[in-house]
C-alpha cells in the first residue's frame, strides 16, 4: 500500500495592520470626523495596498485597505454637507452667545448712564440733566469712549440711549425703583431694551 504524502499546514497571509487602520479611519470619516479621518484613511490605505502587492502573498487585507480608501474619498464628497450641518448646529448657539454678550454690555452702558444722571441730579436739586452733554464729567474713566452711548446690536453709530425725563425733578414722580430715567431708544435685543431706574438698578424690558 502506498503511503499518502505528508500534509503540511499552509501559512495564511497576515492581514496588514495599515489596512485595518485605513478601514477604521474610513468608517470614522463618513460617520463623525469627516476629512480629519478621511485624509489618513486615504494615505494608510494606499500604503497598505502597495505593501500587500509587494509581500508576495504574505500580507493580506487588500479589501479592507480598498474599503478605507473608498470611504476616505467619500468623506471629501460629503464635506459640503458636513460643513452645512455643522453650521446649522453651531451657528445659532454662536449668534445667541453674541446677543447675550451685547445685552450684558448694553446693560452696563445703561448702568453707567443712570449713575451719571443720579450724580447730576444730586448736585442740581434732584433735577435730571437735559442732555448727555450735561453729564460728561460724571462718566467714569472706563466709559470715556465714542462707543459708550452706542449699543452694539444697532447697525448704525447713532446714540442708542435717551434720558426719559430731561430737566424734571425726581421728587415729582413716584418711588425711585419705578421711575425709568434712562432707556434704549430702540428695542434691538430680541424685542427688549435696556432701561435704568432712579434707584440705580437696570434691567431688560419688552419694547414699548
C-alpha positions as CSV (number, residue, x, y, z in Angstrom):
1,X,0.0,0.0,0.0
2,X,1.3,3.4,-1.0
3,X,1.9,5.8,1.9
4,X,-0.1,9.1,1.4
5,X,2.0,12.2,1.1
6,X,2.5,14.2,4.3
7,X,0.3,17.2,4.7
8,X,1.9,20.5,5.6
9,X,0.0,23.4,7.1
10,X,-0.5,26.3,4.6
11,X,0.5,29.7,6.1
12,X,-2.3,32.1,5.7
13,X,-1.4,35.7,4.7
14,X,-1.3,38.1,7.7
15,X,-3.7,41.0,7.5
16,X,-1.7,44.2,7.2
17,X,-2.2,46.5,10.2
18,X,-2.3,49.5,7.9
19,X,-5.2,48.0,6.0
20,X,-7.2,47.6,9.2
21,X,-6.2,51.2,10.3
22,X,-7.4,52.5,7.0
23,X,-10.7,50.7,7.3
24,X,-11.3,52.0,10.8
25,X,-10.4,55.6,9.8
26,X,-12.6,55.3,6.7
27,X,-15.6,54.4,8.8
28,X,-14.9,57.3,11.2
29,X,-14.5,59.7,8.2
30,X,-18.1,59.1,7.0
31,X,-19.7,58.9,10.4
32,X,-18.2,61.7,12.6
33,X,-14.7,63.0,11.8
34,X,-15.1,63.8,8.0
35,X,-11.8,64.6,6.3
36,X,-9.9,64.6,9.7
37,X,-10.1,60.9,9.5
38,X,-10.6,60.7,5.7
39,X,-7.1,62.0,4.9
40,X,-5.2,59.5,7.0
41,X,-7.6,56.7,5.7
42,X,-6.5,57.5,2.1
43,X,-2.8,57.6,3.0
44,X,-2.8,54.5,5.0
45,X,-4.9,52.6,2.5
46,X,-2.6,53.5,-0.3
47,X,0.5,52.4,1.6
48,X,-1.2,49.2,2.7
49,X,-2.2,48.2,-0.9
50,X,1.3,48.9,-2.0
51,X,2.9,46.8,0.7
52,X,0.4,44.0,0.2
53,X,1.3,43.9,-3.5
54,X,5.0,43.6,-2.7
55,X,4.6,41.0,0.0
56,X,4.4,38.0,-2.4
57,X,1.3,36.8,-0.6
58,X,2.5,37.1,3.0
59,X,0.3,40.1,3.7
60,X,-3.5,40.3,3.2
61,X,-6.2,42.8,3.8
62,X,-6.4,44.4,0.4
63,X,-10.1,44.5,0.7
64,X,-10.0,46.4,4.0
65,X,-7.5,48.9,2.6
66,X,-9.6,49.4,-0.5
67,X,-12.7,50.0,1.6
68,X,-10.8,52.5,3.7
69,X,-9.6,54.3,0.5
70,X,-13.2,54.5,-0.8
71,X,-14.7,55.8,2.4
72,X,-11.9,58.3,2.8
73,X,-12.7,59.6,-0.6
74,X,-16.4,59.7,0.1
75,X,-15.7,61.9,3.1
76,X,-14.4,64.6,0.8
77,X,-17.6,64.4,-1.3
78,X,-19.6,64.7,1.9
79,X,-17.6,67.6,3.2
80,X,-20.0,70.4,2.0
81,X,-22.9,68.6,3.7
82,X,-20.9,68.1,6.8
83,X,-20.0,71.8,6.9
84,X,-23.6,72.8,6.3
85,X,-24.7,70.5,9.1
86,X,-22.1,71.9,11.5
87,X,-23.1,75.5,10.6
88,X,-26.7,74.7,11.3
89,X,-25.8,73.1,14.6
90,X,-23.4,75.7,16.0
91,X,-24.3,79.0,14.3
92,X,-27.5,79.5,16.4
93,X,-25.5,78.9,19.6
94,X,-22.9,81.4,18.4
95,X,-25.5,84.0,17.5
96,X,-27.2,83.6,20.8
97,X,-23.9,83.9,22.8
98,X,-23.1,87.1,20.9
99,X,-26.5,88.5,21.6
100,X,-26.1,87.7,25.3
101,X,-22.7,89.5,25.3
102,X,-24.3,92.5,23.6
103,X,-27.1,92.6,26.2
104,X,-24.6,92.5,29.1
105,X,-22.6,95.3,27.5
106,X,-25.7,97.3,26.9
107,X,-26.9,96.9,30.5
108,X,-23.5,98.1,31.7
109,X,-23.7,101.1,29.4
110,X,-27.2,102.0,30.8
111,X,-26.0,101.4,34.4
112,X,-23.2,104.0,33.9
113,X,-25.6,106.4,32.2
114,X,-28.0,106.0,35.1
115,X,-25.4,106.6,37.7
116,X,-24.2,109.7,35.9
117,X,-27.7,111.1,35.8
118,X,-28.2,110.4,39.5
119,X,-24.9,112.2,40.3
120,X,-26.0,115.2,38.3
121,X,-29.4,115.2,40.0
122,X,-27.8,115.0,43.4
123,X,-25.9,118.2,42.6
124,X,-28.8,120.0,40.9
125,X,-31.6,119.8,43.5
126,X,-32.9,116.4,42.1
127,X,-33.3,117.8,38.6
128,X,-32.4,115.5,35.7
129,X,-29.9,116.5,33.0
130,X,-31.3,117.8,29.7
131,X,-28.8,116.1,27.5
132,X,-25.7,113.8,27.6
133,X,-23.5,116.8,27.4
134,X,-24.6,117.8,30.9
135,X,-23.3,114.6,32.4
136,X,-20.0,114.1,30.6
137,X,-18.0,114.9,33.7
138,X,-19.8,112.3,35.7
139,X,-18.9,109.5,33.4
140,X,-16.3,107.1,34.8
141,X,-13.0,106.8,33.2
142,X,-13.7,103.4,31.6
143,X,-16.7,104.8,29.8
144,X,-14.8,107.6,28.1
145,X,-15.0,106.2,24.6
146,X,-17.0,107.1,21.4
147,X,-19.0,103.8,21.6
148,X,-20.2,104.3,25.2
149,X,-23.6,105.6,24.2
150,X,-24.0,103.1,21.4
151,X,-25.5,99.6,21.6
152,X,-23.6,97.1,19.5
153,X,-26.8,95.5,18.3
154,X,-27.7,98.6,16.4
155,X,-26.0,98.7,13.0
156,X,-25.6,102.5,12.8
157,X,-23.4,104.6,15.0
158,X,-26.1,106.9,16.5
159,X,-26.7,107.4,20.2
160,X,-28.6,104.4,21.5
161,X,-29.8,105.8,24.8
162,X,-32.1,108.6,26.0
163,X,-32.9,110.5,29.2
164,X,-36.6,109.9,29.7
165,X,-37.4,112.9,31.9
166,X,-34.9,115.6,31.0
167,X,-35.0,118.6,33.2
168,X,-37.6,117.1,35.5
169,X,-37.1,116.7,39.3
170,X,-37.2,113.2,40.7
171,X,-39.4,114.4,43.5
172,X,-42.2,115.0,41.1
173,X,-42.6,111.2,40.5
174,X,-43.3,108.1,42.4
175,X,-40.9,105.6,44.0
176,X,-37.3,105.5,42.7
177,X,-37.5,101.8,41.9
178,X,-40.4,102.5,39.5
179,X,-39.0,105.6,37.7
180,X,-37.2,104.9,34.5
181,X,-34.7,107.7,33.9
182,X,-32.6,106.1,31.1
183,X,-33.5,103.7,28.3
184,X,-32.6,102.5,24.9
185,X,-34.3,104.4,22.1
186,X,-34.9,101.2,20.2
187,X,-35.5,97.6,21.3
188,X,-32.8,95.7,19.5
189,X,-32.4,92.8,21.9
190,X,-35.0,90.4,20.6
191,X,-37.7,92.9,21.2
192,X,-36.3,94.1,24.5
193,X,-34.4,97.3,25.6
194,X,-32.2,98.1,28.5
195,X,-33.7,100.6,31.0
196,X,-32.2,102.2,34.1
197,X,-34.3,103.3,37.2
198,X,-33.9,106.1,39.6
199,X,-32.8,103.7,42.4
200,X,-29.8,102.6,40.2
201,X,-30.9,99.2,39.1
202,X,-31.1,98.2,35.4
203,X,-33.0,95.5,33.5
204,X,-34.1,94.4,30.1
205,X,-37.8,95.2,29.3
206,X,-40.0,94.4,26.4
207,X,-40.0,97.2,23.9
208,X,-42.9,99.6,24.1
